[in-house]
Amino acid sequence: MTYWQLIGGALLLSTALYFTSVRFRPGLRNIPGPFLASLSDADRIWSCATGLQMKYHLKLHERYGSLVRIGPKHISFSDSSLIPQIYGITSKFWKSDFYKMFDIKAPGGQVPTVFSVRDENRHRGIKRPIAGAYSMSTMKELEPMNDACSAILLRKLDGMVGQDVDLGKWVHWYAFDVITSITFSNRMGFMEQEKDVQNIIAAIEGRLVYNSIVGQAPYLHKYLFGNAFVTWLVSFIPALAALNSSRYIVAFAAQNLQRYQNKEFNTVHLQDMLDRFKSFAGSDTTAASLRAIFYYLCRNTEAHKTLLAEVDEADAKGELSDPVTFAESQNLRYFQAVIKEALSMSPTKQSYASSNSDNSQECTQPSASSSNVSFRPAAPKSRASTYPREQ
């Protein structure tokens, strides 16, 4: 046997032993799932890149049950009774490395945000000084800013009666104008200009695509956009550069912060979010929630009619002002049900990942230490047992 044959044989044996140890990882070996998923993250990366991961994972749950192995160290569960155990205040499960994708790059290195920080104690430290800004009383104080944006949207839609309208695009513009109004007292004018101002929405969506796909295997980030040379290289390729937009997003926020500090307000100046803390809020989840509500109402004419009837009845009784206030909308029971049902059918976050601690055996099903556990929010809604069909 030659030297190279020995080397080749050793490499082949090492590879086989490695994948065998991964496939039969203690605590995970008996959890069902696709064979490829038990060996590699490629299964999740591919399903995410297609944009159909949610449907794919729902099918896996239908086939394998409430507990599915979707990665070498990754489990997806759809049993809602386990939510308190995994996501409860006293849970031993922490956020996974997926959230590192949302850290902000600073001169001194990567800085976690209140969304991406994984250390519970550090999270409490970041959250404490800004918690008041998210209270219900604060949101009510900022309601006039929301009303101003709603008036613009209604005026624009009234001018397009009889035309085909991309409502999804308009509610995204609306959401961004609302967010920038309450954050900076400076509406960006997406609706007035009827366009993506400074292409910031495209920049955010591009980065979210990258984070979503590469976040399936976060260790790849340091070889991709986390690498200075790769970042420089892709800047010459427009299609890829659009995915590496984090620097542009930070610059956009900094520009608006500077306008705020210069008191360049174009809306009524109330004690906005920046008077309460220094941060920038996004609009993607707000827009996604609005899209879901309108989408399901358009698909379900009976629900649409029932909702309109409730609004008309309340208006006839003098229970609604113009514009309708938050407090008044709370009394519209069917309207509140529509919102909750739409968000339940189409969660803005389709999967939430937590990193298992050393106390992994606390789970009702055995799982290995340091493995990731995700809840598939749409799974309970998709099961026939949730909404039994009449025979």
Secondary structure, 3 states (H helix, E strand, C coil): CCHHHHHHHHHHHHHHHHHHHHHCCCCCCCCCCCHHHHHCCHHHHHHHHCCCHHHHHHHHHHHHCCEEEEECCEEEECCHHHHHHHHCCCCCCEECHHHHHHCEEECCEEECCCCCCCCHHHHHHHHHHHHHHHCHHHHHHCHHHHHHHHHHHHHHHHCCCCCCCCHHHHHHHHHHHHHHHHHHCCCCCHHHHCCCHHHHHHHHHHHHHHHHHHCCCHHHHHHCCCCHHHHHHHCCCHHHHCCCCHHHHHHHHHHHHHHHHCCCCCCCCCCCHHHHCCCCCCCHHHHHHHHHHHHHHHHCHHHHHHHHHHHHHHHHCCCCCCCCCHHHHCCCHHHHHHHHHHHHHCCCCCCEEEECCCCHHHCCCCCCCCCEEEECCCHHHHCCCCCCCCC
